[in-house]
Amino acid sequence: MTMRALLVGDVVGGPGRDILVRKLAALRQKRQVDFCIANVENASGGSGLTIANAREILAAGVDVMTMGDHVWKRKEIVPFIEREPRLLRPLNLSPLASGAGVGIYTLPGGVQIAVLDLLGRVFMKPADDPFRAADEALRQVGVHTQNIFVDFHAEATAEKITLGCHLDGRVTCVFGTHTHVQTADERLLPKGTAFICDLGMTGPHDSILGRRTDRVLKATLTQMPFPFDVAKGDVRICGALVAFDPATGRASAIERLQLREDEEP
């Protein structure tokens, strides 16, 4: 038996949410997707997540939403994340932080999938050790399921690859988010874990990482502050599809995905 997970890269602002809402259902059906994870830490105005946008994304067909370093950008998300198990914050934040960094979800038919959300430390804000956090989480969720997906929200490719190697054979997939640039290094690691450094960005690609090019250029050239408004052009869904055996948790394939507005799934 083979199941398929769709992993969606950082959803950026209104354009990212809009294309996801319009195309996700057809994409899931066409590619026979059983489970969908999306990183949504930039889904509201390009930074953070509102409750309304969280509900919109869940209604579109995303099963689990992960966050990153902008998790607390919108204060209203704090009480929401405490009661919504489908929204995860980075596991290796303080244990006193609201919400959870790992969840176990049961699919129709009884298959269970665990999702871990981790934050990198290289060129990032201070966080606890993601490697030890992952090890401890696996000791807990491993008794329930071998189907484990890890969102490593990190800047440095070397750190992402290192975590992939560390977890190879112990999780189904390690996928990176945060840089908004899709990498071409998707592969199956030697012990059966699918890996990709970064899923890329679900949002406007006629931009600088989702923000208006003119605003970023002005700020860069003048060293003056300008608002980095979300751009609008060339909107795409970026991510990856992972095929795996739910009986063993081993991945059998990983495929990069890019879907433009004028393309069918």
N, C-alpha and C positions, 0 to 999 in steps of 0.2 A: 504493500500500500504506500502510495506517495501523496504527500500533502504539499501545499504551496503557500508560502507567506509572501506578502507584498510589503516591502519596506519603503516608506516615503520620506524623502529628504526634507530638510527644514522648510516648512510652509511659511512663506513670507507675505504678510499683509493681506489686503483684500484680493489682489490678483491671485495669490497662491490659494487662498480659501475658495475663490470662485471657480477656478479650474478643477479643484479637487471635488467640489460639490457637483459640478456638471459632468465629470467624466469618471468618477470612481466606481459607480455602480456598474457601468458598462465594462470598465477595465477588470473589475473583479469577476464578472461573468465570463468575459472573453478569455481571460487567462486562468480561469478556474482557481481563483484565490480562496483559500480557506480562512486566512487570518491576515489582518492588516495592522501594521504599526506605523505611526507617523510622528515625526518630531515637530512640535508645534510651538516652540518657545519664541518664535518671531511672528506668530500668526496674527497678532493684533497690532496694527500700525507699525509693523516691522520690529517690535520688541515687546515681549510678554504675551499674555493670553488673558482675554476677558471671559467671563462666564458664558455670555451669549455666543461668543465665537467657539468656545469649547463644545457647547451643545450643538452648534451648527456642524462642526467637524464630526462629532460622534454620529449625528443623524445622517451624514453623508455616507457612512459605512466604515469609518475607522474603528477598529476594535480597541486599540490602546494608544494613548497619546503620551509621548515622552517630552521632557523639558531639558533645560541646560542652565547656563550661567545667568540667563535672564528670567529665571523661574519666578522671582519675587518682584518683577518690574511692575505688576499690577496688584495692588493690595487686596483687591476683591477676590483674587484666586486663592488666598489662604484658607478661608472657611470652605471653599468649594473643594480644594484638593484634600481636605480632611475627610470629606464624605463621599468622594468620587474615586473608586478604586481603579477606574480606567485612565486616570491621569497620574503619572509618576513624576516625581522630582529626582534629581541625582541622589543615589543611595549614599554616596560618600560625603554628603554634607553633614553637619552636626546631627547627632542622634536626637537632639532636642527640636530639630526643625519639623514643621508641619508636614503631613503627608507621608507617603511611602516611596521607597526607591526600587521596590521589587513587588511584582504581583503574579499570581497564578490564575489563569483563566481557563474555563472549561468550555470546549466547543461541543456542538451537537454530536452525539455519538460517544461522548465521554472523554475524548482526547484532551489532555491538559497541556497548556503552554505557559511557561514562565518567561517574564520579561524583566530584565535588569536595566536600570538607567544609571550610568556612571559619568563622572566629570573628570576630565584630564587635569593635570597639574602643570605641564610645561607651557609657558606663556599664557597661563590662565590665572584666575583668582585663586586664593588659597582654598584647598580642599583636603580632606583626609585621603589616605592612600587608596587609590581605586583597585589596586591589585589585591590587597588584603580584604577590602570590602567585597570584592567579587568572590574570593575564596570562602569567606564566611557565608555569603548568600547561597553559594552552591551547596554548602553543607546543609543548609536548611531546605532549599527547594529541591535538591537532588533526591530526597526521599519521596517526593511527589511525582516528579516528571523528569525525563531526560531531554525534553524539547525546550531548550532554553535559548532565548535571543537577547543579545546584549547591545544596547545603544551606548557607544562610547563617544560622548560629546567632548571633543578634544581638538586642539589646534595642531599639534605636531604629528606628522605622519609616523615618525619613528616610535613615538609613544603608543600610537594606535596599533602598529604592527607588533610591537612588543606584547601588548595585551592579547592580541590575537594568538600569538605563539604560546603565551602563558595559559590560555584557556583552550587551546586546540585539543580536541577529543573529549572535552568536558562540557561543551555547549554546542548548540546547533549552528549558531551564527554570531559573529562579532561584526557590527557595522558601525562606521564612524559617521558623525554629523558635526556641524558647527562651521565648517569653512565655506559652505555654499558653493563649492566647486567639486563636481563629480570626478572621481578618480577612475583610472582605467586599470586598476590592479585587482579586480574581482578574481577570486580563486578559491579552490578547495585546499585547505591546509592538510598536511600529511595524515593527520589522525581523524579527518572527517568533519572539520568545522569550516563552514563557509565564511569568507572574509572579504571586506572591501573597506578601504581607508575612509572614503566619504561618499555618501549617497548623492550629494549635490543638493540643489535648491529647487523647491517647488514654488515658483514665482516668476517675476519678470527678469529675463536674461539680457534684455537691452538695458543694461544697468551696470553698476559696480556693486556686486554682491547683493543685488536687490534694491539698491538705493539709486536715486536719480543721479546720472553721471555728471550733470552740470553742477549740482550741489557739492558732490564729493570733490570735483576738480577745483571749485572755488575755495573750499576749505583747505585743500592741499596746497594750492598755489599762493594763497594769501595768508595762511596760518591764522585765519579769522574763523569764528564760529558760524556755521550755517546749518540749518535743519536738514538732516538727511532723510528727505521724504521718500517714501516707497515709489519705485518706478512703475511703469505700466506695460511696456512693450515686450514682445516675444515671450509670452508666458508659457511655461512648460511644467509638467510633472516630471520630477527626477527621482530615481530610487533604484531598487533592485528586487528581483524575484528569486526566491530561494525554494528549491524542492528538497524535501526531507522525508525520512522514514519515521513516523511517529512512534514506532515500536522501539527504535534504538536512539532516536534523537540525532542521527547522523545525516548530514546534508549530502545530496547527490549532485546538485547543480546550483550555480548562482549566475544570474544574468542581469547585466545593467539595463536600466530602463530610462528612456526619455520620450515623453509624449507631448507634442506641441498642440496648440489650440485647434489647428486645422487638420489634425490627424485623428484617425480612429484608433481605438485601443488595439 
